[in-house]
């Protein structure tokens, strides 16, 4: 009995910081022409806000072209990031510090975390492609990823 309870607690703990959502992008005739999917694992603060931010980032070019999205609520949100402390750039460590000091809200934290992870992905994914195609060496790849990870995590 104790093992089953422990197993259930572990599963609930693992699922508590994980989520994903999908939205559809439709044309003026209501036909689905694409979609966006966003999700995070081990993201304990601002999880749904981070997902909202990433879904909007994915869909904003389509919205600008006149297409519609299945979650109109995203159109009502202000995704403006708070300014980082003077002379600094947001990273996870800095954002968590300011969240715990109550200088930023959980919603703002979620947006910041999504934005900095998105910037990391914009560097890491092309670097992976460049490594696979031989455009860069493994040493160059490691350097790119290390720098991008520092900008993302602040460590």
Beta strands, then each sheet from edge to edge (+ up, - down):
strand 1: 19-26
strand 2: 32-40
strand 3: 68-69
sheet 1: 2+ 1- 3+
end
